[in-house]
Amino acid sequence: MAKKLITLTVNGEKHEVAVEDRDLLIHVLREKLRLTGAHIGCETTHCGACTVDIDGKSIKSCTRFAVQHDGASITTIEGMAHPDGALHALQEAFRQEHGLQCGFCTPGMIMRAHRLLQENPNPTEEEVRYGIAGNLCRCTGYQNIVKAILVAAEKLRQPEAAE
């Protein structure tokens, strides 16, 4: 099968990648770019473990072809921390509020929460629950995930936390 050269800007870094039409974005991120934070869970978009941010939208990358995103700007969990290595407010809140257990859903959950807070910087608990409804967690019962997102939202609204 013929390969096509596409350009992806991932976490601020431009990459030219040779892909086949059938290559899924999650596989390109994990196998070709070695960004393994986004996980492959259900491969049907039900679980959200593969969620990344593409051009300002939460996208489940397990059923998207890489060629569909030629020229796109993508943020993965690896791009959330600050350049100096300091954790993003969401990552820190998930750690602080025990918003993870096994950690499998955490990258996708944080990426979805990131977009949610971009769209609604001051969500209610109900809005957070609705906003993350497409991402599943089998371990936590969601309470601490919701709490972590609300804590991060508060921190991100503070002037010194400009992200």
TIPA-838944 format. One record per atom (N, C-alpha, C): residue number from 0; chain; atom name; x, y, z. Coordinates in Angstrom, 3 decimals. Example, Ala and Ser with C-alpha at 12.3 -4.5 7.8 and 13.67 -1.06 7.14 Angstrom:
<rs>
R   num   cadena   atomo         c1         c2         c3
R     0        A       N     13.190     -5.690      7.800
R     0        A      CA     12.300     -4.500      7.800
R     0        A       C     13.200     -3.300      7.800
R     1        A       N     12.850     -2.250      7.080
R     1        A      CA     13.670     -1.060      7.140
R     1        A       C     12.900      0.030      7.870
</rs>
This chain:
<rs>
R   num   cadena   atomo         c1         c2         c3
R     0        A       N      0.845     -1.177      0.000
R     0        A      CA      0.000      0.000      0.000
R     0        A       C      0.893      1.243      0.000
R     1        A       N      0.517      2.219     -0.784
R     1        A      CA      1.301      3.448     -0.905
R     1        A       C      1.203      4.285      0.365
R     2        A       N      2.301      4.899      0.713
R     2        A      CA      2.331      5.767      1.886
R     2        A       C      2.215      7.222      1.445
R     3        A       N      1.628      8.021      2.315
R     3        A      CA      1.484      9.451      2.096
R     3        A       C      2.248     10.166      3.187
R     4        A       N      2.843     11.272      2.841
R     4        A      CA      3.546     12.079      3.825
R     4        A       C      2.578     13.121      4.366
R     5        A       N      2.346     13.087      5.673
R     5        A      CA      1.486     14.086      6.297
R     5        A       C      2.296     14.860      7.333
R     6        A       N      1.784     16.029      7.680
R     6        A      CA      2.428     16.864      8.686
R     6        A       C      1.503     16.997      9.881
R     7        A       N      2.027     16.706     11.050
R     7        A      CA      1.300     16.857     12.299
R     7        A       C      2.144     17.711     13.237
R     8        A       N      1.536     18.686     13.848
R     8        A      CA      2.219     19.437     14.901
R     8        A       C      1.714     18.871     16.213
R     9        A       N      2.591     18.166     16.889
R     9        A      CA      2.207     17.470     18.114
R     9        A       C      2.979     18.075     19.283
R    10        A       N      2.214     18.570     20.248
R    10        A      CA      2.805     19.205     21.436
R    10        A       C      3.779     20.305     21.045
R    11        A       N      3.420     21.040     19.986
R    11        A      CA      4.217     22.171     19.536
R    11        A       C      5.363     21.830     18.604
R    12        A       N      5.579     20.554     18.341
R    12        A      CA      6.681     20.121     17.484
R    12        A       C      6.136     19.562     16.167
R    13        A       N      6.668     20.066     15.070
R    13        A      CA      6.201     19.644     13.754
R    13        A       C      6.859     18.321     13.357
R    14        A       N      6.022     17.400     12.852
R    14        A      CA      6.497     16.089     12.421
R    14        A       C      5.976     15.800     11.021
R    15        A       N      6.839     15.298     10.158
R    15        A      CA      6.403     14.754      8.881
R    15        A       C      6.440     13.248      9.026
R    16        A       N      5.294     12.619      8.738
R    16        A      CA      5.147     11.194      8.990
R    16        A       C      4.599     10.518      7.743
R    17        A       N      5.216      9.408      7.358
R    17        A      CA      4.705      8.602      6.243
R    17        A       C      3.668      7.639      6.795
R    18        A       N      2.450      7.729      6.268
R    18        A      CA      1.351      6.883      6.746
R    18        A       C      0.612      6.264      5.581
R    19        A       N     -0.043      5.161      5.867
R    19        A      CA     -0.972      4.559      4.912
R    19        A       C     -2.358      5.135      5.198
R    20        A       N     -3.228      5.079      4.209
R    20        A      CA     -4.590      5.589      4.394
R    20        A       C     -5.283      4.951      5.579
R    21        A       N     -4.968      3.712      5.870
R    21        A      CA     -5.649      2.965      6.928
R    21        A       C     -5.038      3.152      8.314
R    22        A       N     -3.929      3.866      8.435
R    22        A      CA     -3.268      4.044      9.734
R    22        A       C     -4.119      4.915     10.656
R    23        A       N     -4.436      4.376     11.813
R    23        A      CA     -5.197      5.134     12.800
R    23        A       C     -4.293      6.120     13.522
R    24        A       N     -4.851      7.252     13.875
R    24        A      CA     -4.070      8.297     14.546
R    24        A       C     -3.432      7.784     15.825
R    25        A       N     -4.152      7.010     16.627
R    25        A      CA     -3.591      6.493     17.878
R    25        A       C     -2.325      5.679     17.615
R    26        A       N     -2.315      4.896     16.533
R    26        A      CA     -1.133      4.086     16.216
R    26        A       C      0.022      4.948     15.730
R    27        A       N     -0.272      5.989     14.985
R    27        A      CA      0.786      6.905     14.539
R    27        A       C      1.402      7.600     15.746
R    28        A       N      0.563      8.080     16.656
R    28        A      CA      1.084      8.743     17.854
R    28        A       C      1.943      7.798     18.684
R    29        A       N      1.444      6.601     18.923
R    29        A      CA      2.136      5.663     19.803
R    29        A       C      3.343      4.994     19.148
R    30        A       N      3.192      4.555     17.907
R    30        A      CA      4.230      3.732     17.285
R    30        A       C      5.234      4.531     16.460
R    31        A       N      4.772      5.545     15.759
R    31        A      CA      5.692      6.307     14.905
R    31        A       C      6.301      7.491     15.641
R    32        A       N      5.518      8.152     16.491
R    32        A      CA      6.034      9.309     17.220
R    32        A       C      6.458      8.961     18.641
R    33        A       N      6.197      7.729     19.074
R    33        A      CA      6.593      7.217     20.393
R    33        A       C      5.990      8.017     21.542
R    34        A       N      4.781      8.532     21.329
R    34        A      CA      4.040      9.219     22.375
R    34        A       C      2.989      8.238     22.888
R    35        A       N      3.340      7.536     23.945
R    35        A      CA      2.526      6.407     24.406
R    35        A       C      1.569      6.761     25.540
R    36        A       N      1.405      8.036     25.823
R    36        A      CA      0.497      8.436     26.900
R    36        A       C     -0.952      8.129     26.598
R    37        A       N     -1.394      8.408     25.380
R    37        A      CA     -2.764      8.063     24.992
R    37        A       C     -2.835      6.550     24.870
R    38        A       N     -3.851      5.967     25.476
R    38        A      CA     -3.953      4.508     25.513
R    38        A       C     -4.969      3.967     24.524
R    39        A       N     -4.773      2.724     24.134
R    39        A      CA     -5.722      2.013     23.292
R    39        A       C     -6.547      1.147     24.232
R    40        A       N     -7.829      1.462     24.311
R    40        A      CA     -8.710      0.718     25.212
R    40        A       C     -9.682     -0.131     24.427
R    41        A       N    -10.764      0.487     24.017
R    41        A      CA    -11.855     -0.265     23.397
R    41        A       C    -11.776     -0.314     21.873
R    42        A       N    -11.071      0.612     21.266
R    42        A      CA    -10.961      0.759     19.809
R    42        A       C    -12.312      0.993     19.137
R    43        A       N    -13.264      1.549     19.894
R    43        A      CA    -14.593      1.859     19.352
R    43        A       C    -15.079      3.245     19.771
R    44        A       N    -14.259      4.047     20.378
R    44        A      CA    -14.539      5.385     20.928
R    44        A       C    -15.418      5.375     22.165
R    45        A       N    -15.667      4.242     22.758
R    45        A      CA    -16.526      4.205     23.944
R    45        A       C    -15.799      4.589     25.233
R    46        A       N    -14.525      4.241     25.360
R    46        A      CA    -13.874      4.421     26.660
R    46        A       C    -13.163      5.759     26.829
R    47        A       N    -12.642      6.340     25.764
R    47        A      CA    -11.980      7.637     25.863
R    47        A       C    -10.529      7.602     26.297
R    48        A       N     -9.945      6.426     26.468
R    48        A      CA     -8.549      6.333     26.896
R    48        A       C     -7.597      6.943     25.866
R    49        A       N     -8.049      7.053     24.632
R    49        A      CA     -7.217      7.556     23.532
R    49        A       C     -7.436      9.044     23.250
R    50        A       N     -8.155      9.749     24.117
R    50        A      CA     -8.518     11.145     23.864
R    50        A       C     -7.296     12.040     23.791
R    51        A       N     -7.256     12.837     22.734
R    51        A      CA     -6.248     13.873     22.539
R    51        A       C     -6.986     15.142     22.126
R    52        A       N     -6.290     16.260     22.124
R    52        A      CA     -6.881     17.533     21.724
R    52        A       C     -6.374     17.862     20.319
R    53        A       N     -7.291     18.009     19.369
R    53        A      CA     -6.913     18.299     17.986
R    53        A       C     -7.609     19.570     17.545
R    54        A       N     -6.810     20.565     17.215
R    54        A      CA     -7.330     21.845     16.732
R    54        A       C     -8.465     22.356     17.616
R    55        A       N     -8.285     22.264     18.920
R    55        A      CA     -9.252     22.815     19.849
R    55        A       C    -10.467     21.960     20.129
R    56        A       N    -10.384     20.663     19.841
R    56        A      CA    -11.494     19.758     20.116
R    56        A       C    -10.968     18.472     20.739
R    57        A       N    -11.747     17.899     21.655
R    57        A      CA    -11.420     16.580     22.195
R    57        A       C    -11.780     15.550     21.139
R    58        A       N    -10.799     14.724     20.788
R    58        A      CA    -11.001     13.710     19.759
R    58        A       C    -10.521     12.371     20.303
R    59        A       N    -11.315     11.352     20.087
R    59        A      CA    -10.897      9.991     20.433
R    59        A       C    -10.155      9.447     19.224
R    60        A       N     -8.873      9.257     19.396
R    60        A      CA     -7.971      8.990     18.276
R    60        A       C     -7.952      7.552     17.791
R    61        A       N     -8.712      6.668     18.427
R    61        A      CA     -8.655      5.245     18.063
R    61        A       C     -9.462      4.899     16.814
R    62        A       N    -10.330      5.775     16.375
R    62        A      CA    -11.100      5.490     15.158
R    62        A       C    -10.946      6.591     14.124
R    63        A       N     -9.903      7.386     14.266
R    63        A      CA     -9.630      8.461     13.310
R    63        A       C     -8.400      8.090     12.499
R    64        A       N     -8.499      8.261     11.200
R    64        A      CA     -7.344      8.000     10.351
R    64        A       C     -6.377      9.162     10.452
R    65        A       N     -5.105      8.867     10.488
R    65        A      CA     -4.089      9.915     10.588
R    65        A       C     -4.190     10.890      9.414
R    66        A       N     -4.476     10.379      8.207
R    66        A      CA     -4.547     11.259      7.029
R    66        A       C     -5.647     12.305      7.174
R    67        A       N     -6.647     12.048      7.996
R    67        A      CA     -7.710     13.023      8.230
R    67        A       C     -7.192     14.252      8.955
R    68        A       N     -6.035     14.138      9.556
R    68        A      CA     -5.522     15.211     10.404
R    68        A       C     -4.236     15.831      9.868
R    69        A       N     -3.987     15.659      8.586
R    69        A      CA     -2.830     16.293      7.958
R    69        A       C     -2.906     17.795      8.211
R    70        A       N     -1.838     18.357      8.761
R    70        A      CA     -1.783     19.785      9.055
R    70        A       C     -2.346     20.162     10.414
R    71        A       N     -2.845     19.203     11.169
R    71        A      CA     -3.488     19.484     12.455
R    71        A       C     -2.479     19.804     13.549
R    72        A       N     -2.980     20.496     14.556
R    72        A      CA     -2.230     20.749     15.780
R    72        A       C     -2.826     19.853     16.861
R    73        A       N     -1.997     19.000     17.427
R    73        A      CA     -2.449     17.976     18.374
R    73        A       C     -1.724     18.163     19.706
R    74        A       N     -2.482     18.069     20.781
R    74        A      CA     -1.877     18.040     22.109
R    74        A       C     -2.211     16.697     22.727
R    75        A       N     -1.185     16.021     23.216
R    75        A      CA     -1.348     14.758     23.924
R    75        A       C     -1.003     15.001     25.391
R    76        A       N     -1.200     14.007     26.214
R    76        A      CA     -0.881     14.142     27.632
R    76        A       C      0.587     14.545     27.833
R    77        A       N      1.460     14.108     26.945
R    77        A      CA      2.883     14.462     27.060
R    77        A       C      3.114     15.960     26.902
R    78        A       N      2.192     16.641     26.251
R    78        A      CA      2.330     18.079     26.029
R    78        A       C      1.671     18.934     27.091
R    79        A       N      1.124     18.331     28.120
R    79        A      CA      0.424     19.101     29.147
R    79        A       C      1.358     19.727     30.180
R    80        A       N      2.416     19.053     30.538
R    80        A      CA      3.337     19.599     31.537
R    80        A       C      4.032     20.842     30.971
R    81        A       N      4.489     21.688     31.854
R    81        A      CA      5.212     22.891     31.455
R    81        A       C      6.603     22.512     30.942
R    82        A       N      7.212     23.369     30.130
R    82        A      CA      8.546     23.053     29.586
R    82        A       C      9.595     22.728     30.657
R    83        A       N      9.437     23.317     31.841
R    83        A      CA     10.398     23.036     32.915
R    83        A       C     10.099     21.733     33.651
R    84        A       N      9.049     21.032     33.208
R    84        A      CA      8.693     19.757     33.819
R    84        A       C      7.631     19.860     34.900
R    85        A       N      7.266     21.072     35.287
R    85        A      CA      6.213     21.243     36.291
R    85        A       C      4.892     20.746     35.717
R    86        A       N      4.127     20.078     36.552
R    86        A      CA      2.859     19.523     36.104
R    86        A       C      1.847     20.621     35.795
R    87        A       N      0.997     20.359     34.819
R    87        A      CA     -0.147     21.219     34.529
R    87        A       C     -1.080     21.145     35.739
R    88        A       N     -1.892     22.159     35.934
R    88        A      CA     -2.808     22.192     37.073
R    88        A       C     -3.705     20.956     37.126
R    89        A       N     -4.137     20.454     35.973
R    89        A      CA     -4.971     19.237     35.968
R    89        A       C     -4.183     18.021     36.438
R    90        A       N     -2.961     17.886     35.964
R    90        A      CA     -2.141     16.750     36.382
R    90        A       C     -1.884     16.807     37.882
R    91        A       N     -1.566     17.986     38.365
R    91        A      CA     -1.301     18.150     39.798
R    91        A       C     -2.556     17.868     40.615
R    92        A       N     -3.712     18.344     40.148
R    92        A      CA     -4.956     18.112     40.882
R    92        A       C     -5.326     16.632     40.890
R    93        A       N     -5.109     15.922     39.789
R    93        A      CA     -5.386     14.477     39.767
R    93        A       C     -4.498     13.763     40.789
R    94        A       N     -3.247     14.198     40.910
R    94        A      CA     -2.338     13.608     41.894
R    94        A       C     -2.784     13.962     43.305
R    95        A       N     -3.031     15.220     43.528
R    95        A      CA     -3.386     15.727     44.856
R    95        A       C     -4.721     15.178     45.364
R    96        A       N     -5.698     15.068     44.486
R    96        A      CA     -7.046     14.663     44.886
R    96        A       C     -7.314     13.171     44.671
R    97        A       N     -6.283     12.425     44.353
R    97        A      CA     -6.397     10.974     44.142
R    97        A       C     -7.413     10.654     43.050
R    98        A       N     -7.303     11.371     41.926
R    98        A      CA     -8.212     11.190     40.801
R    98        A       C     -7.814     10.044     39.894
R    99        A       N     -6.929      9.199     40.360
R    99        A      CA     -6.520      8.044     39.564
R    99        A       C     -6.246      6.866     40.478
R   100        A       N     -6.405      5.700     39.921
R   100        A      CA     -6.002      4.495     40.633
R   100        A       C     -5.069      3.708     39.730
R   101        A       N     -5.610      2.957     38.788
R   101        A      CA     -4.710      2.191     37.916
R   101        A       C     -4.018      3.107     36.911
R   102        A       N     -4.645      4.238     36.568
R   102        A      CA     -4.033      5.215     35.674
R   102        A       C     -4.318      5.008     34.202
R   103        A       N     -4.987      3.943     33.838
R   103        A      CA     -5.207      3.661     32.414
R   103        A       C     -6.042      4.750     31.748
R   104        A       N     -7.087      5.208     32.397
R   104        A      CA     -7.959      6.224     31.801
R   104        A       C     -7.422      7.632     31.983
R   105        A       N     -6.459      7.813     32.858
R   105        A      CA     -6.042      9.147     33.286
R   105        A       C     -5.601     10.068     32.148
R   106        A       N     -4.748      9.634     31.208
R   106        A      CA     -4.357     10.561     30.138
R   106        A       C     -5.555     11.074     29.335
R   107        A       N     -6.451     10.179     28.957
R   107        A      CA     -7.631     10.601     28.205
R   107        A       C     -8.557     11.463     29.039
R   108        A       N     -8.690     11.137     30.307
R   108        A      CA     -9.545     11.914     31.206
R   108        A       C     -8.987     13.327     31.372
R   109        A       N     -7.686     13.447     31.533
R   109        A      CA     -7.072     14.772     31.679
R   109        A       C     -7.203     15.569     30.388
R   110        A       N     -7.021     14.913     29.261
R   110        A      CA     -7.151     15.637     27.987
R   110        A       C     -8.581     16.112     27.772
R   111        A       N     -9.564     15.294     28.125
R   111        A      CA    -10.959     15.722     28.006
R   111        A       C    -11.252     16.851     28.982
R   112        A       N    -10.748     16.734     30.208
R   112        A      CA    -10.951     17.780     31.213
R   112        A       C    -10.301     19.091     30.767
R   113        A       N     -9.148     18.997     30.118
R   113        A      CA     -8.458     20.189     29.607
R   113        A       C     -9.358     20.953     28.636
R   114        A       N     -9.938     20.235     27.685
R   114        A      CA    -10.815     20.892     26.707
R   114        A       C    -12.077     21.403     27.392
R   115        A       N    -12.629     20.631     28.316
R   115        A      CA    -13.812     21.055     29.066
R   115        A       C    -13.547     22.391     29.751
R   116        A       N    -12.394     22.520     30.397
R   116        A      CA    -12.075     23.761     31.111
R   116        A       C    -11.735     24.903     30.166
R   117        A       N    -11.310     24.583     28.951
R   117        A      CA    -11.121     25.640     27.951
R   117        A       C    -12.485     26.193     27.532
R   118        A       N    -13.456     25.301     27.411
R   118        A      CA    -14.797     25.689     26.975
R   118        A       C    -15.626     26.280     28.110
R   119        A       N    -15.386     25.832     29.335
R   119        A      CA    -16.144     26.283     30.497
R   119        A       C    -15.195     26.363     31.690
R   120        A       N    -14.558     27.515     31.909
R   120        A      CA    -13.560     27.613     32.969
R   120        A       C    -14.112     27.553     34.396
R   121        A       N    -15.430     27.645     34.539
R   121        A      CA    -16.027     27.633     35.873
R   121        A       C    -17.211     26.656     35.914
R   122        A       N    -16.935     25.369     35.688
R   122        A      CA    -18.046     24.407     35.615
R   122        A       C    -18.580     24.033     36.998
R   123        A       N    -19.838     23.645     37.012
R   123        A      CA    -20.422     23.054     38.215
R   123        A       C    -20.036     21.579     38.246
R   124        A       N    -20.309     20.924     39.363
R   124        A      CA    -20.040     19.485     39.441
R   124        A       C    -20.841     18.741     38.375
R   125        A       N    -22.088     19.126     38.189
R   125        A      CA    -22.931     18.481     37.181
R   125        A       C    -22.355     18.674     35.773
R   126        A       N    -21.857     19.866     35.482
R   126        A      CA    -21.269     20.125     34.165
R   126        A       C    -19.997     19.318     33.946
R   127        A       N    -19.220     19.136     34.998
R   127        A      CA    -18.018     18.295     34.884
R   127        A       C    -18.433     16.858     34.606
R   128        A       N    -19.377     16.350     35.346
R   128        A      CA    -19.829     14.973     35.133
R   128        A       C    -20.350     14.778     33.711
R   129        A       N    -21.112     15.721     33.222
R   129        A      CA    -21.618     15.640     31.855
R   129        A       C    -20.464     15.743     30.852
R   130        A       N    -19.529     16.646     31.126
R   130        A      CA    -18.409     16.890     30.214
R   130        A       C    -17.450     15.726     30.057
R   131        A       N    -17.351     14.884     31.077
R   131        A      CA    -16.439     13.731     30.997
R   131        A       C    -17.192     12.425     30.767
R   132        A       N    -18.478     12.515     30.492
R   132        A      CA    -19.310     11.317     30.367
R   132        A       C    -18.834     10.357     29.276
R   133        A       N    -18.126     10.831     28.288
R   133        A      CA    -17.634      9.965     27.217
R   133        A       C    -16.321      9.277     27.538
R   134        A       N    -15.803      9.489     28.727
R   134        A      CA    -14.561      8.847     29.158
R   134        A       C    -14.875      7.959     30.350
R   135        A       N    -14.507      6.694     30.233
R   135        A      CA    -14.842      5.723     31.270
R   135        A       C    -13.661      5.428     32.187
R   136        A       N    -13.980      5.205     33.445
R   136        A      CA    -13.005      4.775     34.438
R   136        A       C    -13.584      3.565     35.141
R   137        A       N    -12.799      2.519     35.251
R   137        A      CA    -13.277      1.303     35.905
R   137        A       C    -12.876      1.221     37.369
R   138        A       N    -12.059      2.151     37.831
R   138        A      CA    -11.505      2.014     39.178
R   138        A       C    -12.032      3.014     40.197
R   139        A       N    -12.189      4.264     39.813
R   139        A      CA    -12.307      5.319     40.828
R   139        A       C    -13.702      5.632     41.304
R   140        A       N    -14.719      5.347     40.540
R   140        A      CA    -16.056      5.785     40.908
R   140        A       C    -16.288      7.251     40.574
R   141        A       N    -15.345      7.887     39.952
R   141        A      CA    -15.434      9.248     39.405
R   141        A       C    -15.414     10.375     40.420
R   142        A       N    -15.745     10.154     41.668
R   142        A      CA    -15.859     11.263     42.619
R   142        A       C    -14.567     12.071     42.701
R   143        A       N    -13.437     11.397     42.835
R   143        A      CA    -12.175     12.131     42.954
R   143        A       C    -11.728     12.721     41.625
R   144        A       N    -12.136     12.136     40.525
R   144        A      CA    -11.847     12.727     39.216
R   144        A       C    -12.586     14.059     39.097
R   145        A       N    -13.852     14.056     39.434
R   145        A      CA    -14.655     15.285     39.382
R   145        A       C    -14.067     16.329     40.335
R   146        A       N    -13.724     15.902     41.522
R   146        A      CA    -13.124     16.812     42.512
R   146        A       C    -11.819     17.396     41.976
R   147        A       N    -10.998     16.575     41.362
R   147        A      CA     -9.721     17.049     40.806
R   147        A       C     -9.947     18.086     39.709
R   148        A       N    -10.926     17.860     38.862
R   148        A      CA    -11.209     18.808     37.781
R   148        A       C    -11.696     20.134     38.354
R   149        A       N    -12.532     20.072     39.372
R   149        A      CA    -13.011     21.308     40.003
R   149        A       C    -11.876     22.051     40.710
R   150        A       N    -10.980     21.336     41.349
R   150        A      CA     -9.807     21.957     41.991
R   150        A       C     -8.925     22.615     40.934
R   151        A       N     -8.689     21.915     39.836
R   151        A      CA     -7.871     22.473     38.760
R   151        A       C     -8.539     23.705     38.155
R   152        A       N     -9.845     23.656     37.988
R   152        A      CA    -10.570     24.805     37.435
R   152        A       C    -10.363     26.035     38.309
R   153        A       N    -10.462     25.845     39.609
R   153        A      CA    -10.258     26.956     40.544
R   153        A       C     -8.836     27.501     40.425
R   154        A       N     -7.874     26.601     40.367
R   154        A      CA     -6.477     27.030     40.262
R   154        A       C     -6.221     27.759     38.942
R   155        A       N     -6.791     27.268     37.867
R   155        A      CA     -6.578     27.882     36.556
R   155        A       C     -7.242     29.253     36.437
R   156        A       N     -8.248     29.510     37.243
R   156        A      CA     -8.897     30.832     37.232
R   156        A       C     -8.077     31.871     37.972
R   157        A       N     -7.129     31.448     38.785
R   157        A      CA     -6.289     32.382     39.525
R   157        A       C     -5.302     33.044     38.567
R   158        A       N     -5.107     34.355     38.676
R   158        A      CA     -4.254     35.085     37.717
R   158        A       C     -2.845     34.513     37.566
R   159        A       N     -2.243     34.056     38.643
R   159        A      CA     -0.862     33.543     38.576
R   159        A       C     -0.791     32.174     37.897
R   160        A       N     -1.931     31.561     37.606
R   160        A      CA     -1.932     30.238     37.002
R   160        A       C     -2.169     30.318     35.489
R   161        A       N     -1.896     31.467     34.894
R   161        A      CA     -2.136     31.616     33.449
R   161        A       C     -1.437     30.514     32.688
R   162        A       N     -2.199     29.753     31.917
R   162        A      CA     -1.664     28.604     31.172
R   162        A       C     -1.583     28.946     29.716
</rs>
